[in-house]
Amino acid sequence: MKLKDSENLIKLFGIANQFTELDLDRVESSLQVDLGRKKSKIEKDNVYYPQFELDIRNEAKSMARHYEIFYCLEKSIRDLITTALEASGQNWWDEKVPTIVKDEVKKRIQKEIDSGVTLRSEEPLDFTTFGELGEIIKSNWAVFGTIFNSVKAVEKVMSSLNTLRGPIAHCTKLAEDEELRLQISVRDWFRLME
């Protein structure tokens, strides 16, 4: 084989690869999936991440799944509260949420406005703490009593979840027992609605 033929084969291989990448881009876009082919800008730049100790990076990876579980849980609780209270009236935030919670939310919103950052949400419920979500449920038990089987059980499970939330939100590794407790507490939460 001549050198020129080898060069042409290499060029053809490169072109075929580019077409394959374009086709995969189209598939990812049309199906809205990530095939894991591309690295994020942060990963590409990789400026600071490698400077963290490997143990810390590995711990972060193991904690990420707990954060994801809690993120989904808290978002679903907020959605449940919104759906249930919207069904009970148009102006549910003003009429159904305890005054102390509304006052704290106003302070948090103002603090974000004063800091000059983009507000996290236009929905006041997104400014409540996890503990305040439990208070909203308890103070509207006439609505939520049709969803949950016991107010005391809701208090107990929400308290347990709130305790477990601390290490997840504040970058502390969960002990193995607490990982199990998180799994059980999430199951308990869904069991309350059976």
C-alpha positions in Angstrom: 0.0 0.0 0.0 1.3 3.4 -0.9 1.8 6.2 1.6 -0.8 8.3 -0.2 -3.4 5.5 0.0 -2.8 5.2 3.8 -3.2 8.9 4.2 -6.5 8.8 2.3 -7.8 5.9 4.4 -7.0 7.8 7.6 -8.8 10.9 6.2 -11.8 8.8 5.3 -11.8 7.2 8.8 -11.8 10.7 10.3 -14.6 11.9 8.1 -16.7 8.8 8.8 -16.1 9.4 12.5 -17.3 13.0 12.2 -20.5 11.9 10.5 -21.1 9.3 13.1 -20.7 11.9 15.8 -23.2 14.2 14.0 -25.7 11.4 13.8 -25.3 10.6 17.5 -25.8 14.3 18.3 -29.1 14.2 16.3 -30.2 11.0 18.2 -29.4 12.6 21.6 -31.2 15.8 20.6 -34.3 14.2 19.2 -34.7 11.6 22.0 -33.5 14.0 24.7 -30.9 11.5 26.0 -27.3 11.8 27.1 -25.2 9.0 25.8 -22.3 10.2 27.9 -20.2 11.0 24.9 -19.5 14.6 25.8 -17.9 16.1 28.9 -19.3 19.2 30.5 -17.5 22.5 30.2 -16.3 22.1 33.7 -15.0 18.6 33.1 -13.3 19.8 29.8 -11.7 22.7 31.5 -10.8 20.5 34.4 -9.1 23.4 36.0 -9.8 23.0 39.7 -11.5 19.6 40.1 -8.2 17.5 40.0 -6.7 19.8 42.6 -9.1 18.3 45.2 -7.9 15.2 47.0 -9.0 11.9 45.5 -10.7 10.9 48.8 -12.8 14.1 48.7 -13.8 13.6 45.1 -14.8 9.9 45.8 -16.8 10.9 48.8 -18.6 13.6 46.7 -19.5 10.9 44.1 -20.9 8.6 46.8 -22.9 11.4 48.4 -24.3 12.6 45.1 -26.8 9.8 45.0 -28.2 10.8 48.4 -28.5 14.4 47.3 -30.4 13.2 44.2 -32.8 11.2 46.3 -33.4 14.0 48.7 -33.7 16.5 45.9 -36.4 14.4 44.2 -38.2 13.8 47.6 -38.3 17.5 48.5 -39.5 18.6 45.1 -42.2 15.9 45.1 -43.3 17.1 48.6 -43.5 20.7 47.4 -45.5 19.5 44.3 -47.9 17.5 46.6 -48.4 20.6 48.8 -49.1 22.8 45.9 -51.5 20.4 44.2 -53.4 19.7 47.4 -53.7 23.3 48.5 -54.5 24.7 45.0 -57.5 22.3 45.0 -58.7 23.8 48.2 -58.6 27.4 47.0 -57.1 29.9 44.6 -55.3 32.0 47.2 -53.9 29.1 49.2 -50.5 30.7 50.0 -52.1 33.6 51.8 -55.0 31.6 53.3 -53.5 28.2 54.2 -49.8 28.8 55.1 -49.0 29.7 58.7 -48.1 33.3 59.2 -44.7 32.5 60.7 -43.8 30.5 57.5 -44.9 33.3 55.2 -42.9 35.8 57.3 -39.7 33.7 57.1 -40.2 33.3 53.3 -40.5 37.0 52.9 -37.2 37.5 54.7 -35.5 34.9 52.5 -36.8 36.4 49.3 -35.6 39.8 50.4 -32.2 38.5 51.4 -31.8 37.0 47.9 -33.0 40.2 46.3 -30.5 42.2 48.4 -27.6 39.9 47.6 -28.1 40.6 43.9 -28.3 36.9 42.8 -31.0 35.5 40.6 -34.0 34.5 42.7 -34.3 30.7 42.9 -37.9 30.7 42.0 -41.0 32.8 41.6 -43.0 30.5 43.9 -42.9 31.3 47.6 -43.1 27.6 48.5 -39.7 27.1 47.0 -38.3 29.4 49.7 -39.5 27.3 52.6 -37.3 25.0 54.6 -37.9 21.3 54.8 -39.2 21.7 58.3 -41.6 24.4 57.2 -43.1 22.0 54.6 -44.0 19.7 57.5 -45.6 22.6 59.3 -47.7 23.5 56.3 -48.9 19.9 56.1 -49.8 19.7 59.8 -51.6 23.1 59.8 -53.7 21.9 56.9 -54.5 18.5 58.2 -58.1 18.8 57.0 -56.7 18.7 53.4 -53.7 16.3 54.0 -55.6 13.9 56.3 -57.2 12.5 53.1 -53.7 11.8 51.7 -51.7 10.6 54.8 -52.8 8.1 57.3 -51.5 9.8 60.5 -50.4 13.3 61.5 -48.0 11.8 64.2 -46.5 9.5 61.6 -46.0 12.5 59.2 -44.3 14.4 62.0 -42.0 11.5 62.9 -41.0 10.8 59.3 -40.5 14.4 58.4 -38.4 14.9 61.5 -36.2 11.9 60.6 -35.8 13.1 57.0 -35.0 16.6 58.2 -32.2 15.2 60.5 -30.8 13.1 57.6 -31.0 16.2 55.3 -28.3 18.0 57.3 -25.3 16.0 56.3 -26.5 15.8 52.7 -27.0 19.5 52.4 -23.9 20.5 54.3 -21.3 18.2 52.7 -20.7 15.7 55.4 -20.5 12.0 54.6 -23.4 9.9 55.7 -22.5 7.0 57.9 -23.5 3.6 56.5 -26.3 3.2 59.1 -27.6 6.7 58.1 -27.6 5.7 54.4 -29.9 2.8 55.4 -32.0 5.1 57.6 -32.4 7.4 54.6 -33.7 4.6 52.4 -36.1 3.5 55.1 -37.3 7.0 55.8 -38.0 7.6 52.1 -40.0 4.3 52.1 -41.8 5.4 55.2 -42.8 8.7 53.5 -44.4 6.9 50.6 -46.0 4.3 53.0 -47.8 7.2 54.8 -49.8 7.7 51.6 -50.9 4.1 51.2 
